[in-house]
Amino acid sequence: MKDPATALGIGLAFGFIVVANVMEGGNPASLIAPPAMTLVLGGTLMATLAGCTMADVKAAMQGVVRAFTGGQATPAGDIVPQVVSLAEKARREGLLALEDMVKDMDDEFLVKGVTLAVDGTDPDEVRDILEGEVMAKKKSDKQAAKFWGDAGAYAPTIGIIGTVMGLVHVLENLAEPEKLGHMIAAAFLATLWGVMSANVIFLPISNRLKRLSELECVRMELVIEGVAAIQAGSNPRVIAQKLTSLLPAAQQPLDEAA
């Protein structure tokens, strides 16, 4: 499902900045400074790139799309009734009966786990395989989030570099005092964009990716416990209670009601 929190948050943050600028009597157009924006945004991304691999950059760019448009493919709580349904069928008809059920399921991780169980894979091996996939996902997600977190750390410093460059230019033109006010203002716009891009764009994207990873890993961990319980032949009601107890407290009443 889609979650517009990042787009909404960043968009409104810029909106409040513009409103505050207008309330102070400023002109929003004066905040648009192509030289400062080019230096800060371009310089920050290139500095971040210098500490990564091209594969990391590709993952980070995909992460941006995911941050703005993504969400959990299946909320963690929705896994519980699916697993319970599988457990009930397995208890009545055996594990092999689950082969037809998984064909209609969209959750690839759940399908993989159940398929391994149906194929007769040892429960410990099933857990190892699925937990390995979770660990690999965490590492991949961590690197994408780190890229934007690093960008958030570099941006203010790159902005200061731009301001210093602008002030050097100011000092070169002291003989023309009528131009100094505009030039000084332009110089400080680099610092503004450095701090603003870090705290309104880069760091929120990093935190969003971390949060999405946490939510998705919770779902995957529920699948692991569910598949293990199905293989063990546990009572479906016990499975439901066990999986529900692993959910965040805010989700538990909804899941129990379901």
N, C-alpha and C positions, 0 to 999 in steps of 0.2 A: 504494500500500500504506500501511497505517496505521503510525505510529510513535509510541508512547506516552511518549517520552522527557520531554517537557515536563510532562505530567500526573504522571508518575512522580516526576520531580525535584522539582516544587513540592510535591506531596503528602508526599513523604518529608522534605523540608526542614521543613515545618510539623510533621511527626511528631517529628523530632529536637528541634525547639524545645520542644514539649510535654514530651517525655521529659526533656530537660535541666531544665525548670522543675520537674517532679515530683521529680527527683533532688536538687534544691536545697531540697526541702521546700515548694515553692510549690503553689498551686492553679491548674490550667489555666483554670478559670472566671474567675479574677481578671484574665486577659489579655483577656477579652472586655469591651471598653468601647465601647458603642454611640456615645457622644458623640465619643470620639477617632477611632473608625473612620469615622464619618460625616464628620468634618472632614477627615481625611487622605485617604480615598478619594474623597470627593466634591470636596473642594477641589483635589486633585491633578488629577483628570480635567477639572474646569472650567478650571483654569489652563492645562492642556495644550490644551484646546479653544480658548482665547482666541488661541493662536498658530497656529491651523490654519483650514482651511475645512471646511464641513460634508461636502464630498466626501472630505476627508482622514479625517474621523471615521468615515464609513461604511466606508472601506477599512481603517481600524484595527480596527473592530469585526469585520469579516470576517476580518481577520488573526488575531484572538484564536481564532476557531473553527478556522482553519487551523493555528495553532500547536499547539492541543491535539489535533486530530484528523487533521491533514494529514500528508502525506508526499509523496514523488514519485509521480506518477501512473504513471510507468514509470522504474525505476532507469536511470541513464545507461548502465550496461553492457549492459542488455537491448536497447538500440538497435542495437548492433553487429551481432548476427546478423540482425536485421530488415533493416538496410541492405544487408548482404552478400547476403541472399536476393533483395532487389530488384535488386542489381547483377548477380547471376547471370542472372536472368530477362531483364533489359534487354540483357545481352550476347548472350544466345541469340536473343531474339525482338524486340528493339528497345524503345524507351521506351514506345511506345503499349501494349505488353503489360502495363505496370504499372498501367494504369487499373483493371483488375479486382482486383488485389491490394490496393490501398489501401482498397477498400471494407470489408475485414475488419479493418482496423487501428484501434486505439483512440487512438493518439497523433495528436491533431489537428494539431500542428505538423509532424510528419513527413508526414501526409497532404497538408497544404497545400503543403509543399515539393515533394513528388513530383508533385502535380497541376500545379503551375506548370511543372515540367520536362516533363511529358507534353503540356501545352498548347503547348510550343514556345517558352516564354519564354526570352529571352537569359540565359545563365548569370550574367552580371554583374548583371542586373536581379533575378534570383532571389535572389542573395546579398544585394543591397541591401534587398530586401523583407523577407527573413527576419532579417537583422541589425537592421533597423529595429524589427521586432517584439520582438527580444531587448532592445534599448535601452529600448523603451517599458515592458517588463516590469520591467527593473531599476529604472527611475525610480519606477514604481508601488510595487514592493516596498520600495524605500528609504524612501518616505514613510510607509508603514505601520509599518515598524520604527522610524523616527524618532519617531513619535508615542509609542510605548511607551518609547523611550529617554528622551524628554523628560519623560515621567511619572516615570520613575525618578530623574531629576535634581531634579524639583520636590518629590517626596514627603518627603524628609528635612527640607526647609525648612518645608513645611507642617506637619510634625510638631512642629518647634520652635515654630512659631507657636501650635500647640495647647498646648504645654507652658507657654509664657509666659502664655497666657490662663488656664491652670489655676493658675499661681503667683500671678497677680494676684488670683484668687479666694481663694487661700490667705491672702494678705495682708489681704484684707477680713474674714477670720474669725479673726484672731489672738486675739480675746477668747474663743474656744472651743477651747482647746488639745486637747481630747479628739477633735476632728474633723480636726486638722491632718495626722496620719499618713495617713489614708485619702485626704484631698484631695491631698496631695503625690504619693502613689502614682498617683492617677488622672491628675494633671497629666503625669507622666512617661510614661504609657502612650501619649500622643500621639506623643512622640519614638520610642518603641518601634515603633509601627505605621508611622510614616513611614519609618524605616530598614528595617524588615522588609518592608513592601510594595514598596519600591524594589528591594531586593536578592533577594527571594524570588519576586516576581511580575513587576513591570514590566520590569526589565532582562533577566531570563531570556526573557520573551516576545519582547522586541526582538531578542535574539541568536538566538533560534530562527527568527524570520522572516528574518533575514539569512542564516542557514545554509541554510534551505530555498530561498531565492532563488538562492544560489550553486549548489546542487545542480541545480536545475531549469535554470539558465542553462548549466551544463556539458552537460546533456542536449541542450538546444536547439542549442548550438554544434556538438555532434557531428552532429546532424541536418544542419546547414548544410554541414559538410565532407563528409558522406556524399552528400547530394544533388548537390553540386558534382562529386564524384568519379564518380557515376553518369552525370551529363550528359557528363563528359569521356570516358566509356567506359573507365575504369580497370579493371584486373584486380581481380576480387572479393577475391582473397587479399591484394593490396596494400592495398585499401580496409580490410580487416579489421585489418591491421597498423597502418595509419595511424590509424584510429579508436581502437584499443586503446592506442596510444602516448599518446593525449590524455587517457586516463583516469587517475585517481589510482592510484599504485603498488599500493595495497592491493586494488584491483579488477582489476588486469590479469591475475593468474594465473587467477582465476575465469573471466574472459571468454575467455582463451585456451583454457582447458579446455573451455569451452562450444563 
